Amino acid sequence: MATFRYRGRRGGEAVVGQIDGASREAAAGQLAATGIVPIEIQAVDASSDVLAQLKARLEHRKVGSEDLIVFTRQMYTMTRAGLPLLRAIRAIAETTQSKTLVAALGEVVTDLESGRDLAAALDRHHEIFPRIFVSTVHMGEQTGRLEEAFDQLVSYLEVDRDTRKRIKAATRYPMIVIAGIVIGVGILNVFAMPVFADIFSEFDAELPLPTRILIGSSDFTRAHWPWLLAGAAAGLFGLRAWLRSERGRLVWSRRKLRLPVVGSILERATFARFARTLSLSLRSGIPLLQALRVAASVVDNHWLEGRLLELREGVERGDSITRTAAASGLFPSLVLQMMGIGEETGSLDDLLHEVAVYYEGEVDYALKRVSEAIEPILIVAIGGLVLLLALGVYLPMWDLAGAARGA
C-alpha cells in the first residue's frame, strides 16, 4: 500500500493531506467517500519523505474497541432509520476520529459501489472487523434484518469490552507493585549499596551475611550491567519470537490458564466469550457448524481454540454438542445441563446466553476478590525484601556502634 499526498476541496474549502491506498484511483475513491473532491493526487517518495511516513504511521493507529462500538451503534441507528448503506457509511466516515477507520470505510464504499455486499467488503479489513462481526452482518444481509444484526453486535462488543477492562484493572495493581520492587532494587544496587560498602570497608570488620549478599549483588550489577542489559534484551526478544511461533503460542496459551489466581479468571472469561459469541451467531441464523468455528476463533487462546474446534468435529460426526462438550472435559456439569436443555427445547441460543451470563458473573466475582488473594503474596514479598535490606544495612551499624561503646 502506497502513500499519496492530495490537494482538494470539501464544501468549497481547500484541504490538503496524505492518504494510504493501493493505487491513485483507490485513494481518489477514499477521498470521495469522505466528501473531498480531489484536485491533485501525487505519490509520496519513500526515500525523500521519511518523516511524513512516520507521521502517517503514527496517525493511522490501530482501531480500538471504542471506535468499533461507536461505528456499530451509528450503523444500527442509520439502518434502522432506513438510510442507504453508501450514504450511511459516508456520513460515519465524515465524523469518525480514527484515520485508520476512515481509510477502511473509504475502501468499503468503493467495494460496495463495485457490487460487493457489505459483509464481503468488511471482511477485506479483518484486522478491524473480527470474524463474528462479518458473519453476523452477512446473516443480517441474507435475512433482511441488518439493523437487528448491528443491535446484537453493539451489545456483544460492549460486554466484551467491559470484561477486558475489568481484567486489566484487576491486574494493574500487582503489576505496578512488582515494577516498583524491581526499580527499587535496581536503584539500591546501583546507587545506595556502594555508599554503604565504602563506609563499612573503612572499619575492616567482618560483615554479616545479609550485608555481604547485598554488597555482592551490587558489585556484580555494577561490574556486569552491560551484559545484564544485553541478556535481558536478548531474553525478551527470544521470548517474543517463541510466543509468536506455533509451538510457543500453544504452550503459553495452556500455561497461562494454570497461573495462580488469574488463570481461572482468564479461563472463565474465555468460556464466557465463547458462549456469548456462539449464542449471538445462532441468534443471527448462522448454521451451527459455522457458528462453532466462528466462536472458537474469537476466544483469543490458541490451545482452547483447538479444544473448542473439537466440538465442531463431534457435531460433524453426528454427535450432539452436549455429548461432545461433556467428552471434552472443559465445561462444568451446570453448563452441560443448560446446554442439554437448550438442545432438547430448541432454544440453544437462549441457554448459551445464560451460560455466558453465568461465566461473566463468576469472572466479576473473582475479579472483586483477586486483590484480596494477591495482596498477601505481595506483602510477604515486600516484607522479605525490606527485612533483607534492613538486616544488611543496620546489622553492621549496630555492630560498629557496640564496638565503639566497648572501646
Buried (B, 14 or more C-beta within 10 A) or exposed (E): EBBBBBBBEEEEEEBEBBBBBEEBEBBBBBBBBBBBEBEEBEEBEEEEBEEBBEEBEEEBEEBEBEBBBBBBBBBBBBBEEEBEBEEBBBBBBBEBEBBBBBBBBBBBBBBBEEEBBBBBBBBBBEEBBBBBBBBBBBBBBBEEBBBBBBBBBBEBBBBBBEBBEBBEEBBEBBEEBEEEBEEBBEEBBEEBBBEBBEEBEEEEEEBBEBBBBBBEBBBEBEEEEEEEEEEEEEEEEEEEEEEEEEEBBBBBBBEBBEEEBBEBBBBBBBBBBBBBBBBBBBBBBBEBEBBBBBBBBBBEBBBBBEBBBBBBEBBEEEBBBBBBBBEEEBBEEEBBEBBBBBBEEEBBBBBBBBBBBBBBEBBBEBBEEBEEEBEEEBEEEBEEBEEBBEBBBBBBEEBBEEEEEEE
